[in-house]
C-alpha cells in the first residue's frame, strides 16, 4: 500500500514548491501494527510520602534489602560550574560538614535565585524507599537551598514527591512510598545565592517483574550493516542495471556507462559527487547516531535488535523536488531519492536523513499534528550538521566551502508573528529546536537530548510537540520557553554564532514594523502583524532620554478567554552580552546605558496549549487569532 505519509518530507528548491502538493510518497500503512520504541519504562507505579525528612547527622539505608542505587545511576544537570564536578553527587562520599569537598562537590554558581536540578537515570526500574541529600554550602556564593523538592518520572509525566529538608552539615532524608521508576530529578533554589550538593543517595532495589531494561531507542549496533536485497526497491533499480558504491552504512545507486536503472531515470553522477555524498552521510551518522544517541535508521521500526541494513540513496532525473525521504512500511525502513545535481549537497541529503531519524523514532509517524514539524526537524538536522566539526572534516577532505547556516531571517524574524510552526514557516522554524538543544537558559529537561525526547515522549495521541515539551521541561511552562526564545531571537542570542552573524549583517533589511502610533507615547500592534499562537513581535527601541525606559503592554483582547502574552525587554551591550528584563503582567522598567541597544519582545502565549495541525489550520482557528495589544512607552520610541 502506498500513500502520502507526510506533506512535510521534501527538501524543495524554491521554484519547486508547488510539487509538494502533488508528489506521493511510499507511506506507512495506517493499518500497520508497527510500534515505536521509547525509553519509557512500563508498569511504573507507587507513590511519594511528601512528609519532611529528619535531617539525620549520618546516612541510613532504606531497609535490609536496599542499597544505594545512586552509584549505578547516570547523572545529568541543568548546570555545573566548570571548576566543580557532577561526578561528586554519586561518589559514595560521607561528608563531615557542608563544606567538606574532599570528594569533590557539585555547584551551580553563578546562578543566584534560580531553580537548578540534578537528575538520576537508570537503565531499568527500581523500587525506591528513600533519598538522602548532603547539601554543599561554602558560606559564600553557594548556600543550602531555601527551596528543594524531588520529582520522579511515572512513564509519561514528572510527579512531585515532596520537599527535601534543607539542614546544613547533615544528611537530609525524604521517605518515599516505594515508588517504581527509572528517573529522579532533584530541584534546588536559594533565594539569594547559588546551590550545590556533596552527595545524593538513593535507597532502593530492582523492581519486581522488571529485571531487564525497557527497549533501547538506540540499541548496540553490529559491526557491519547489511546491504538491502529484497527488503524494498525503487524504480526497479538493481545491481545489474545500475552502478553502486557502498560505505559502512549507506549505498548509492547511480547512473553511468549506459546503466540507468530499470526505468532509465537514474542520474549520471560523477564519482567524486558519490564519494562526497557518502562522506557527508557517514559523518551525519557518526554525529547523530553514534555520538548523539539518535536511533539508527538502519534498523526497522518493527524491530528492537536488528538486523541492521544500509540505507539506499537514489539520485534520479525525474524527481520534482530537491530530495525526498521514502518509506517501505513492510520493511519498516526509510531510504532517500534526490535530484542528481543535489546528491553532493548536504543541505539536501542530510536534510532528508533528518526525516529518516524522525521516522525511525516512529512516535511522530501518522500523527497529523506533528506533520509540519518534520520539516522543522529536518532543517535543524541539516543546519546542526553544517555547523559541526563533522562537516568540517568532510569539507577539508574534499576542499569544499564552509558550511554556513541555512537560517532564513526574512521568515524567522521578518514573519515572527506567525504561529511557532505555521504552514508558511515550518521549514524555517528550526531555530526553536536549536534554542531547546543549546538551552542557554539552563531549563530542566532541555539540552542535548531535547529533540530526541520530543520523539520519545510523544504519547501517539496526536498531541503537538509543544504538549510533549510541556512535560519534558516541567516545571517550566511552554509559555515561559516561548517567551524567552523570542526574547533571545531579538539579537539571535541562542548560541549559534553563524546565525547571529547573519542576523547582524542583514537586520537593516528585515521587517520590524509591528506597531502603529496612537499618540506620542501609545502604540498599537498592526492588525496584519498581530502575533499568532507562539509567534512574536520584535520591536527595536530608540532611547529618547537618559536611558531609563518604562514599558506598559496591555492585552486588548481577541475574543479568546485564555488569551495572554509574555513581554520582555532585551538589552544588548557593546560586548555582545544580552540581558533580559521580564515585564511581569506587561509592566516594567529598565535602564539602557550608553552604547547599549534595546528591543521590546511581545509573544502570544495563551494560558492553554492548542491542539492544531499546521497544514489544516484555518483563519478562525484559535492558533491563528492574533494577539491584539497596545504599548505605552516612556523614555523610548519604536525604531521602526
C-alpha positions as CSV (number, residue, x, y, z in Angstrom):
1,X,0.0,0.0,0.0
2,X,1.3,3.4,-0.8
3,X,0.1,6.8,0.2
4,X,1.4,10.2,1.3
5,X,3.0,9.7,4.8
6,X,3.6,13.4,5.4
7,X,3.3,16.6,3.4
8,X,6.5,17.7,5.0
9,X,9.1,15.3,3.8
10,X,10.6,17.2,0.8
11,X,13.6,19.4,0.6
12,X,12.2,21.7,-2.0
13,X,14.1,24.1,-4.2
14,X,12.3,27.5,-4.2
15,X,10.9,27.2,-7.7
16,X,9.6,23.7,-7.0
17,X,7.3,24.4,-4.0
18,X,4.2,23.5,-5.9
19,X,5.4,19.9,-6.3
20,X,4.8,19.4,-2.6
21,X,1.1,19.2,-3.1
22,X,1.1,16.5,-5.8
23,X,4.0,14.2,-5.1
24,X,3.1,11.0,-3.3
25,X,5.4,9.1,-1.1
26,X,5.7,5.4,-0.3
27,X,3.9,5.8,3.0
28,X,3.2,4.0,6.2
29,X,0.1,1.7,6.2
30,X,-2.3,3.1,8.7
31,X,-3.3,-0.4,9.5
32,X,0.2,-1.5,10.2
33,X,1.0,-3.0,13.6
34,X,4.3,-1.2,13.7
35,X,5.2,0.3,17.1
36,X,7.6,2.9,18.1
37,X,10.4,2.3,20.5
38,X,10.8,4.6,23.5
39,X,12.9,4.8,26.6
40,X,9.8,5.0,28.8
41,X,9.5,2.0,31.1
42,X,6.2,0.3,31.5
43,X,4.5,-0.8,34.7
44,X,5.6,2.2,36.7
45,X,3.7,2.8,39.9
46,X,3.9,3.6,43.6
47,X,3.8,7.0,45.3
48,X,5.6,9.5,47.4
49,X,5.4,10.4,51.0
50,X,5.6,14.2,51.0
51,X,6.5,14.4,54.6
52,X,9.8,16.0,55.6
53,X,12.9,14.1,56.3
54,X,14.7,14.0,59.6
55,X,17.9,15.8,58.9
56,X,19.9,13.0,60.5
57,X,23.6,13.5,61.1
58,X,24.6,10.3,59.4
59,X,23.4,8.3,56.4
60,X,20.9,5.5,56.8
61,X,19.7,2.8,54.4
62,X,16.2,2.1,53.3
63,X,15.9,-1.4,54.8
64,X,17.7,-4.7,54.9
65,X,17.3,-5.4,51.2
66,X,18.0,-1.9,49.8
67,X,21.3,-0.5,48.6
68,X,22.5,2.9,47.4
69,X,21.4,2.7,43.8
70,X,22.7,6.2,43.1
71,X,26.1,4.5,42.5
72,X,24.7,2.9,39.3
73,X,22.8,6.0,38.0
74,X,23.7,8.3,35.2
75,X,23.7,11.9,36.5
76,X,22.8,15.0,34.5
77,X,22.2,18.6,35.5
78,X,20.8,21.9,34.4
79,X,24.2,23.5,35.0
80,X,27.5,22.7,36.8
81,X,30.3,25.3,37.4
82,X,33.4,24.5,35.3
83,X,35.5,24.1,38.4
84,X,33.1,21.8,40.2
85,X,32.1,18.2,39.2
86,X,28.8,16.5,38.7
87,X,30.5,13.2,39.4
88,X,30.7,14.1,43.1
89,X,27.0,13.6,43.7
90,X,27.1,9.8,43.5
91,X,30.7,9.2,44.5
92,X,29.7,7.4,47.7
93,X,31.2,10.1,49.9
94,X,30.3,10.6,53.6
95,X,30.9,14.4,54.2
96,X,31.8,15.6,57.7
97,X,30.3,19.0,57.1
98,X,28.7,21.0,54.2
99,X,32.0,22.5,53.0
100,X,33.8,19.2,53.0
101,X,35.0,19.0,49.4
102,X,37.4,16.1,50.0
103,X,35.5,14.0,47.5
104,X,34.5,16.9,45.2
105,X,31.4,18.9,45.0
106,X,28.6,19.8,42.6
107,X,27.8,23.5,42.5
108,X,25.9,25.8,40.0
109,X,27.5,29.2,40.8
110,X,26.8,31.8,39.4
111,X,23.0,31.3,39.3
112,X,21.5,33.1,42.3
113,X,17.8,32.7,43.0
114,X,17.3,30.2,40.1
115,X,15.8,26.8,40.1
116,X,18.5,24.3,39.2
117,X,18.3,20.5,39.1
118,X,20.3,17.2,39.1
119,X,18.8,14.1,37.6
120,X,19.5,10.4,38.0
121,X,18.6,7.9,35.2
122,X,18.8,4.1,35.5
123,X,18.5,1.6,32.6
124,X,15.6,-0.2,34.3
125,X,13.1,0.4,37.1
126,X,13.8,0.4,40.8
127,X,11.6,0.4,43.8
128,X,12.8,3.4,45.9
129,X,12.2,3.7,49.6
130,X,14.1,7.0,50.4
131,X,16.6,9.5,49.3
132,X,19.3,11.4,51.3
133,X,21.0,14.6,50.3
134,X,24.0,16.3,51.8
135,X,24.0,19.9,50.7
136,X,27.1,21.9,49.7
137,X,27.4,25.2,51.5
138,X,30.7,27.3,51.3
139,X,29.3,30.2,53.4
140,X,29.7,32.4,50.3
141,X,28.2,32.1,46.8
142,X,26.9,28.6,47.3
143,X,24.4,28.1,50.1
144,X,22.0,25.5,51.4
145,X,18.7,25.8,49.4
146,X,15.7,27.7,50.6
147,X,13.6,25.5,48.4
148,X,14.2,21.9,47.5
149,X,12.0,19.2,46.2
150,X,12.1,15.8,44.4
151,X,10.2,14.5,41.3
152,X,10.0,11.1,39.7
153,X,9.0,10.1,36.2
154,X,5.9,7.9,36.0
155,X,6.3,6.9,32.4
156,X,4.5,9.9,31.0
157,X,4.9,12.8,33.4
158,X,7.1,14.2,36.1
159,X,5.4,13.8,39.5
160,X,6.3,15.8,42.6
161,X,7.2,13.6,45.5
162,X,7.7,16.1,48.3
163,X,10.0,18.7,49.8
164,X,13.6,17.7,50.7
165,X,14.8,19.0,54.1
166,X,17.4,21.7,53.9
167,X,19.6,21.3,57.0
168,X,23.2,22.3,56.8
169,X,26.0,19.9,57.9
170,X,23.6,17.0,57.9
171,X,22.0,14.3,55.8
172,X,18.6,15.3,54.7
173,X,16.2,12.4,54.2
174,X,12.9,12.2,52.3
175,X,11.0,8.9,52.7
176,X,9.3,7.5,49.6
177,X,6.5,5.0,49.4
178,X,8.4,2.5,47.3
179,X,7.8,4.4,44.1
180,X,8.8,2.5,41.0
181,X,10.7,4.5,38.4
182,X,13.9,4.8,36.4
183,X,14.3,8.6,36.8
184,X,14.5,11.0,39.7
185,X,15.1,14.8,39.5
186,X,16.1,16.9,42.5
187,X,15.3,20.6,42.3
188,X,17.0,23.3,44.4
189,X,17.0,27.1,44.8
190,X,18.5,29.6,47.2
191,X,16.7,32.9,47.3
192,X,19.9,34.9,47.2
193,X,22.8,32.7,46.1
194,X,23.5,29.5,44.1
195,X,23.2,25.9,45.4
196,X,25.2,22.7,45.4
197,X,25.3,19.0,46.5
198,X,28.1,17.0,48.1
199,X,26.3,13.6,47.9
200,X,22.9,12.4,46.9
201,X,22.0,8.8,47.9
202,X,19.0,6.8,46.7
203,X,18.0,3.7,48.6
204,X,16.2,1.1,46.5
205,X,16.1,-2.3,44.9
206,X,15.4,-3.6,41.4
207,X,11.7,-3.6,40.8
208,X,9.9,-6.9,40.8
209,X,8.8,-8.0,37.4
210,X,11.2,-5.7,35.6
211,X,14.5,-7.4,35.7
212,X,15.6,-6.2,32.2
213,X,15.8,-2.8,30.7
214,X,13.0,-1.4,28.6
215,X,13.5,-1.3,24.8
216,X,16.5,0.8,23.9
217,X,15.8,3.6,21.5
218,X,19.3,3.2,20.1
219,X,20.4,-0.4,20.8
220,X,24.0,-1.5,20.3
221,X,24.9,-1.7,16.6
222,X,26.5,-4.5,14.8
223,X,30.0,-4.4,13.3
224,X,28.6,-4.4,9.7
225,X,25.3,-3.2,8.2
226,X,23.8,-5.5,5.5
227,X,23.1,-4.2,2.0
228,X,19.4,-4.2,1.0
229,X,18.5,-7.2,-1.1
230,X,14.7,-7.6,-1.4
231,X,13.5,-5.5,1.5
232,X,12.5,-2.7,-0.8
233,X,13.1,-1.5,-4.3
234,X,12.8,1.9,-6.1
235,X,12.2,2.2,-9.9
236,X,13.3,-1.4,-10.4
237,X,16.9,-0.4,-9.7
238,X,19.2,-3.4,-9.1
239,X,23.0,-4.1,-9.1
240,X,22.5,-5.5,-12.6
241,X,21.2,-2.3,-14.2
242,X,22.9,0.5,-12.2
243,X,26.3,1.5,-10.8
244,X,26.6,1.5,-7.0
245,X,29.0,2.4,-4.3
246,X,29.0,1.4,-0.6
247,X,30.1,2.9,2.7
248,X,29.7,1.4,6.1
249,X,26.0,2.5,6.5
250,X,24.9,3.6,3.0
251,X,24.7,2.5,-0.6
252,X,24.3,4.9,-3.5
253,X,22.8,3.6,-6.8
254,X,23.7,5.9,-9.7
255,X,23.8,6.0,-13.5
256,X,26.7,5.7,-15.8
257,X,28.2,3.5,-18.6
258,X,24.7,3.2,-20.1
259,X,23.3,1.8,-16.8
260,X,20.5,4.0,-15.6
261,X,18.2,1.6,-13.6
262,X,15.1,-0.3,-14.5
263,X,13.3,2.8,-15.7
264,X,16.2,4.7,-17.2
265,X,15.9,7.6,-14.7
266,X,19.0,7.1,-12.6
267,X,21.1,10.2,-13.0
268,X,24.6,10.1,-14.3
269,X,26.6,11.4,-11.4
270,X,30.4,12.0,-11.2
271,X,32.1,9.5,-8.9
272,X,33.5,12.4,-6.9
273,X,30.0,13.5,-6.0
274,X,29.1,10.0,-5.0
275,X,32.2,10.0,-2.7
276,X,31.2,13.4,-1.2
277,X,27.7,12.3,-0.6
278,X,28.8,9.1,1.2
279,X,31.2,11.1,3.3
280,X,28.5,13.6,4.4
281,X,26.1,10.8,5.2
282,X,28.6,8.8,7.1
283,X,29.6,11.9,9.0
284,X,26.0,12.7,9.8
285,X,25.5,9.1,11.0
286,X,28.5,9.3,13.3
287,X,27.3,12.7,14.6
288,X,23.6,11.9,15.3
289,X,23.6,8.1,15.9
290,X,27.0,7.1,17.2
291,X,27.7,10.2,19.3
292,X,24.4,12.0,19.9
293,X,22.3,8.9,20.6
294,X,19.5,9.1,18.0
295,X,18.1,5.7,16.9
296,X,19.7,4.3,13.8
297,X,17.5,4.4,10.6
298,X,19.3,1.2,9.7
299,X,17.0,-0.9,12.0
300,X,13.4,-1.5,11.1
301,X,10.8,0.4,13.1
302,X,9.3,-3.1,13.7
303,X,12.4,-4.4,15.5
304,X,14.5,-3.7,18.6
305,X,17.6,-5.7,18.0
306,X,18.3,-5.9,14.3
307,X,19.2,-6.9,11.7
308,X,20.7,-3.6,10.5
309,X,20.7,-2.5,6.9
310,X,22.5,0.0,4.8
311,X,20.3,2.8,3.6
312,X,19.9,3.2,-0.2
313,X,20.2,6.6,-1.9
314,X,19.0,7.1,-5.4
315,X,19.9,10.2,-7.5
316,X,17.3,10.5,-10.3
317,X,16.4,12.7,-13.2
318,X,12.6,12.6,-12.7
319,X,12.2,13.9,-9.1
320,X,10.3,17.2,-8.9
321,X,11.9,18.3,-5.7
322,X,15.4,18.6,-4.3
323,X,15.0,15.3,-2.3
324,X,12.5,13.1,-0.6
325,X,12.6,10.5,2.1
326,X,10.7,7.4,1.2
327,X,9.5,4.6,3.4
328,X,8.5,1.0,3.0
329,X,6.1,0.1,5.7
330,X,6.6,-3.7,5.3
331,X,10.3,-3.5,5.8
332,X,10.0,-0.6,8.3
333,X,12.9,1.1,6.6
334,X,13.4,4.5,5.0
335,X,15.5,5.5,2.0
336,X,16.2,8.6,0.0
337,X,15.7,9.8,-3.5
338,X,17.4,13.1,-4.7
339,X,17.7,15.0,-7.9
340,X,21.0,14.1,-9.4
341,X,22.7,17.5,-9.1
342,X,21.8,17.7,-5.4
343,X,23.4,14.4,-4.4
344,X,26.6,16.0,-3.0
345,X,24.7,18.9,-1.3
346,X,24.3,18.1,2.4
347,X,21.6,20.8,2.7
348,X,19.5,18.2,0.7
349,X,20.9,14.8,1.6
350,X,21.4,15.4,5.3
351,X,18.0,17.2,5.5
352,X,16.4,14.0,4.1
353,X,18.5,12.0,6.5
354,X,16.9,14.1,9.3
355,X,13.5,12.7,8.1
356,X,14.9,9.2,8.4
357,X,16.0,10.0,12.0
358,X,12.5,11.2,12.8
359,X,10.8,8.2,11.2
360,X,12.9,5.5,12.9
361,X,11.9,7.0,16.3
362,X,8.4,6.4,14.9
363,X,6.3,8.1,17.6
364,X,5.6,11.0,15.3
365,X,4.5,8.8,12.3
366,X,0.9,9.1,11.3
367,X,0.3,11.9,13.9
368,X,-1.1,14.8,11.9
369,X,-0.3,17.4,14.5
370,X,3.4,16.7,14.2
371,X,3.3,16.8,10.4
372,X,4.7,20.3,9.8
373,X,7.3,19.8,12.4
374,X,9.0,17.0,10.3
375,X,10.5,19.7,8.1
376,X,11.4,21.8,11.1
377,X,13.4,18.8,12.5
378,X,15.0,18.0,9.1
379,X,16.3,21.6,8.6
380,X,17.5,21.6,12.2
381,X,19.5,18.4,11.5
382,X,20.9,19.9,8.3
383,X,21.9,23.2,9.9
384,X,23.3,21.5,13.0
385,X,25.5,19.2,10.8
386,X,26.7,22.1,8.6
387,X,27.9,23.9,11.7
388,X,29.6,20.9,13.3
389,X,33.2,19.5,13.3
390,X,31.8,16.5,11.4
391,X,31.1,18.7,8.4
392,X,34.4,20.5,8.7
393,X,36.2,17.2,8.5
394,X,34.5,16.4,5.2
395,X,35.0,19.9,3.9
396,X,38.7,19.8,4.4
397,X,38.9,16.3,2.9
398,X,37.3,17.3,-0.3
399,X,38.2,21.0,-0.4
400,X,34.6,22.2,0.0
401,X,33.3,25.6,1.0
402,X,32.5,26.5,4.6
403,X,29.2,25.1,6.0
404,X,27.4,28.3,7.0
405,X,23.8,28.4,8.2
406,X,20.6,27.9,6.4
407,X,18.6,30.3,8.5
408,X,16.1,32.4,6.6
409,X,15.8,35.6,8.5
410,X,13.1,37.0,6.4
411,X,10.9,34.2,7.6
412,X,12.2,33.7,11.1
413,X,12.4,37.4,12.1
414,X,10.5,39.2,9.3
415,X,7.5,36.9,9.8
416,X,7.9,36.2,13.5
417,X,4.2,37.0,14.1
418,X,3.2,33.6,12.5
419,X,2.5,30.6,14.8
420,X,5.6,29.0,16.1
421,X,5.2,26.3,13.4
422,X,2.9,27.6,10.6
423,X,2.2,26.4,7.1
424,X,4.2,29.4,5.8
425,X,7.3,28.9,8.1
426,X,7.6,25.2,9.0
427,X,10.8,24.8,7.1
428,X,12.3,27.8,8.8
429,X,11.1,27.2,12.4
430,X,14.2,25.1,13.3
431,X,16.0,27.8,15.4
432,X,13.5,27.0,18.2
433,X,14.9,23.5,18.3
434,X,18.4,24.9,18.4
435,X,17.4,27.0,21.4
436,X,16.0,23.9,23.1
437,X,19.1,22.0,22.4
438,X,21.7,24.6,23.4
439,X,19.5,25.5,26.4
440,X,21.2,28.9,27.1
441,X,18.7,29.5,30.0
442,X,19.5,26.1,31.7
443,X,15.9,25.0,31.9
444,X,15.2,21.5,33.3
445,X,14.7,18.7,30.8
446,X,16.2,20.5,27.9
447,X,19.7,20.4,26.3
448,X,21.3,17.9,24.0
449,X,18.5,15.3,24.2
450,X,15.7,17.8,23.8
451,X,14.9,16.8,20.1
452,X,15.1,13.0,20.7
453,X,12.9,13.5,23.8
454,X,10.3,15.2,21.7
455,X,10.0,12.0,19.7
456,X,10.4,9.5,22.6
457,X,7.9,11.1,25.0
458,X,5.2,11.6,22.4
459,X,2.1,9.6,23.5
460,X,0.9,8.8,20.0
461,X,-2.3,10.5,20.8
462,X,-2.0,13.2,18.1
463,X,-0.7,15.8,20.5
464,X,1.6,18.6,19.3
465,X,5.4,18.7,20.0
466,X,4.6,21.6,22.4
467,X,2.5,19.3,24.5
468,X,5.4,16.9,24.8
469,X,7.7,19.9,25.6
470,X,5.4,20.9,28.5
471,X,6.2,17.5,30.1
472,X,9.9,17.1,29.5
473,X,10.6,20.7,30.7
474,X,8.4,20.6,33.8
475,X,8.0,22.6,35.9
476,X,8.9,25.3,33.4
477,X,5.9,26.0,31.2
478,X,5.9,26.2,27.4
479,X,4.8,29.8,27.6
480,X,7.9,30.7,29.5
481,X,10.1,28.8,27.0
482,X,8.4,30.6,24.1
483,X,8.8,34.0,25.8
484,X,12.5,33.6,26.4
485,X,13.2,32.0,23.0
486,X,11.7,35.0,21.2
487,X,13.4,37.4,23.6
488,X,16.8,35.8,22.7
489,X,15.9,36.0,19.0
490,X,15.8,39.8,19.2
491,X,19.6,39.5,18.8
492,X,19.9,35.8,17.8
493,X,21.4,35.1,21.3
494,X,20.8,31.3,21.0
495,X,24.5,30.1,21.0
496,X,24.6,29.9,17.2
497,X,27.4,32.3,16.1
498,X,26.9,32.0,12.3
499,X,23.2,32.6,12.6
500,X,23.9,35.6,14.8
501,X,26.5,36.9,12.3
502,X,23.9,36.6,9.5
503,X,21.4,38.5,11.6
504,X,23.6,41.5,12.2
505,X,24.7,41.5,8.6
506,X,21.1,41.8,7.4
507,X,18.9,43.2,10.1
508,X,18.6,46.6,8.5
509,X,16.7,44.8,5.7
510,X,14.3,42.9,8.0
511,X,10.7,43.9,8.7
512,X,10.3,45.1,12.3
513,X,7.3,47.4,11.5
514,X,4.9,45.9,14.0
515,X,3.3,49.0,15.7
516,X,1.1,52.0,14.7
517,X,1.3,55.2,16.7
518,X,-1.9,56.1,18.7
519,X,-0.4,59.2,20.4
520,X,3.1,60.3,21.3
521,X,3.5,57.6,24.0
522,X,1.0,54.9,22.9
523,X,1.3,52.4,20.1
524,X,-1.0,49.6,18.9
525,X,0.0,46.4,17.1
526,X,-0.8,46.5,13.3
527,X,-3.7,44.2,12.5
528,X,-1.6,42.4,10.0
529,X,1.2,41.8,12.5
530,X,-0.7,40.6,15.5
531,X,1.3,37.6,16.8
532,X,-0.4,34.3,16.4
533,X,0.0,31.3,18.9
534,X,3.6,31.1,19.9
535,X,4.5,33.9,17.5
536,X,6.1,37.2,18.5
537,X,6.7,40.9,17.6
538,X,10.3,42.1,18.0
539,X,10.3,45.9,18.4
540,X,13.7,47.7,18.3
541,X,13.6,50.7,20.6
542,X,15.3,54.1,20.3
543,X,16.1,55.7,23.7
544,X,15.0,59.3,23.9
545,X,16.0,60.3,27.4
546,X,18.7,59.5,29.9
547,X,18.4,55.7,29.4
548,X,15.6,55.0,31.8
549,X,12.6,53.5,30.0
550,X,9.2,52.5,31.2
551,X,7.0,49.9,29.3
552,X,3.4,49.0,29.8
553,X,1.9,46.3,27.5
554,X,-1.9,45.8,27.6
555,X,-3.9,42.9,26.2
556,X,-6.8,44.5,24.3
557,X,-8.5,41.1,23.9
558,X,-9.1,38.9,20.9
559,X,-12.2,37.1,21.9
560,X,-10.4,34.1,23.4
561,X,-10.8,33.7,27.2
562,X,-7.4,32.2,27.5
563,X,-5.6,35.0,25.7
564,X,-2.3,36.0,27.3
565,X,1.1,37.2,26.5
566,X,4.8,37.3,27.6
567,X,6.7,40.5,27.3
568,X,10.5,41.1,27.7
569,X,13.0,43.9,27.1
570,X,16.2,42.5,25.6
571,X,19.2,44.8,26.2
572,X,22.5,44.2,24.3
573,X,25.8,45.7,25.4
574,X,28.7,46.6,23.1
575,X,30.4,43.4,24.3
576,X,27.6,41.4,22.7
577,X,26.3,40.3,26.1
578,X,22.5,40.4,26.3
579,X,20.4,40.8,29.5
580,X,16.7,40.3,29.7
581,X,14.1,42.2,31.8
582,X,10.9,40.3,32.2
583,X,7.8,42.6,32.2
584,X,5.5,41.0,34.8
585,X,1.9,41.5,33.7
586,X,3.4,43.6,30.9
587,X,4.8,46.3,33.1
588,X,8.4,47.1,33.9
589,X,11.3,49.5,33.6
590,X,14.9,49.1,32.5
591,X,18.0,51.2,32.2
592,X,19.8,51.3,28.8
593,X,23.4,52.5,29.2
594,X,25.3,54.5,26.6
595,X,26.3,52.2,23.8
596,X,23.6,49.6,24.5
597,X,20.6,48.9,22.4
598,X,17.2,47.5,23.4
599,X,14.2,45.7,21.9
600,X,10.7,45.0,23.3
601,X,9.5,41.5,22.5
602,X,5.8,40.5,22.9
603,X,4.8,36.9,22.4
604,X,1.4,35.4,22.1
605,X,1.4,32.8,24.9
606,X,-2.2,31.8,25.8
607,X,-2.9,30.0,29.0
608,X,-3.9,27.0,27.0
609,X,-1.8,24.9,24.7
610,X,-3.6,24.5,21.4
611,X,-4.0,21.2,19.5
612,X,-3.6,22.1,15.8
613,X,-2.3,20.8,12.5
614,X,-0.5,23.5,10.7
615,X,-1.5,22.0,7.3
616,X,-5.2,22.1,8.2
617,X,-5.2,25.3,10.2
618,X,-7.9,27.9,9.3
619,X,-8.1,31.6,9.7
620,X,-10.6,31.4,12.5
621,X,-8.8,28.7,14.5
622,X,-7.5,29.8,17.9
623,X,-3.9,29.3,16.9
624,X,-4.3,31.8,14.1
625,X,-6.2,34.5,16.0
626,X,-3.6,37.2,16.7
627,X,-2.9,39.0,20.0
628,X,-4.3,42.5,19.9
629,X,-2.3,44.7,22.3
630,X,-1.1,48.2,22.9
631,X,2.2,49.6,24.3
632,X,2.8,52.7,26.3
633,X,6.5,53.8,26.3
634,X,8.3,56.4,28.3
635,X,12.0,57.2,27.6
636,X,12.0,55.3,24.3
637,X,10.1,55.0,21.0
638,X,9.9,52.2,18.4
639,X,12.8,52.4,16.0
640,X,10.8,51.2,13.0
